[in-house]
Amino acid sequence: MDKTHEPVESELAQKHHNEQQSDGLHLLYDFVTSPLLAHRKPDNQSSELKLDAKELYNTCVKQGDNSVLGMLGLHSRSKEEQEKQESGCYKSVLEQHQKAVGEYWNQVELDKSFGRLIYQFPPDFNGPPKPAHVEDKVLKTPSAKLPSANDMLDNAKELNRLAEHSPDAPDFKPRQLSEGEFKQGYAKEALNVGKKLGLTAEETEKVVMNIYAFECGGRGTYDLLSGVDKRLTQPDKPGHSEIQEARRSAHPISSAVGYNQIIMSTNLAIHDKEAAPVAERLRELAKDSPRGAEIEGKAKLYEDLQNNLHKELLSFAAEHPGRRQKYLDHDGNPRYKLYQDFAASHKPTASGLTGRQFSSALHALNLDGDLGPVIQARQLEHTMQHMLSPEVRANLSKLKGDKAGEYFGAAVEMANLAGEKNGAAMLKPGRSHLPTVNFFDRKGYEANPIVQKRNAGQLLEAVYRVMHGANASPELWGNAQFAESFKTEQMQQ
């Protein structure tokens, strides 16, 4: 099963990753143990917003003929008239339901800002199935296409010029590796991270394979974007690249890329906040490589781009003074919302690229054979480190007892889905029964089907089942290739 991210770039969904929510949300977890809230009766707001869509629809259809003969039952509508009435009624009822859902989430956001718990899920649509003659365009809202992998690579050509502030700098060209080579590079970086965190090689491999099974279905490629047809992950025949080209040309449902499925706004956060350790790791690798000078150059590139990015982010925030509290913390540092909105912006920056083009160019660094494994491993390290804290491990042990170790990969994925703070919060005592709306924003909730209509405890179990189900089969070529990569890397170490 593949994790589905936001239909349009989650400004969440995401990931993955719910620093995606404002800091005010985390007041919930600071106040949850207060006696006042502990005895608070369940909120009732969602039930007040529920509507009987099916009854409204039927009433609407029956009232379609307002003529005197119609009201007397002496007039029969034509099939065309009937279908037109049904289409109009269905659209009207669906719009009313969507309004009720919007009101529900407005109330949820308000409750969270006051540290109140949410006990109800969003209202269900209990109306009839969509009539066959209702046009799809009635239900769809237009949205800009998210960049394909090829779009990202095209934008990445500007990176040398952005870093050097020189229009004469050559195009940046990411180092292209085979899938097996990239997986081995990632296995090397993951094992390095695991060792730093005190995990055995076997424990690290298990977490990586768990996440890969969940995120990529056991057969994803390093350049796979979320929602792209999995048939396009099959290896090309020797000497051919048709499948890869089709995969890289496809427009995704989310910008989530790679084995960790990092979304564009999260990648911005990593680049802005983690540039120093990423560059440091690259310089370590450069010392033992015959390509040392080239890798050293990429370390400098990454740092220079961070300086440029940070200036653009602060400039973007300054252009929206009304959103200062959402965009910057008390020390003037970017909040996650700033990364989200910058990545979605179609307004040109000082560089001449739009915020989205700038962000997608940086996102393409995940496809570089030197930078990609290091960036993705850095994100993995950050998440695992948080979930390995004594408090979180103790809470997981309380929940799962002797099976806590088996569930660690699922716990890490919970943090990938909801963000480290929210992932850890779902494992705290007394939280298992809470609906997942307490830990996700609206886009994160709606974009991830596995999250919907589940409480925190049920989500942990659902993630675990996916990780240990069909997606974990060693017969899947991606799993087999990853397992071989870890085996080779451990032998070399």
Secondary structure, DSSP 8 states (H G I E B T S, - for coil): ------SS---------GGGS-GGGGHHHHHTTSHHHHT-----HHHHH---HHHHHHHHHHTT--SHHHHTT-----HHHHHHHHHHHHHHHHHHHHHHHHHHHHHHHHHHHTT-----------S----TTS-GGGT---------HHHHHHHHTTHHHHHHT-TTS---------HHHHHHHHHHHHHHHHHHTT--HHHHHHHHHHHHHHHHTT---TT-BTTS-GGGGS---TT--HHHHHHHHS--SS--BTTTTB-HHHHHHHHHHHHHHHHHHHHHHHHT-TTHHHHHHHHHHHHHHHHHHHHHHHHHHHT-GGGHHHHB-TTS-B-HHHHHHHHH--SB-TTSSBHHHHHHHHHGGGGSTTHHHHHHHHHHHHHHHHHTSHHHHHHHHHHHGGGTTTTHHHHHHHHHHH-HHHHHHTTSTT-TTSBGGGTS-HHHHHH-TTTTT-BHHHHHHHHHHHHTSGGG-TTSHHHHHHHHHHHHHHHH-
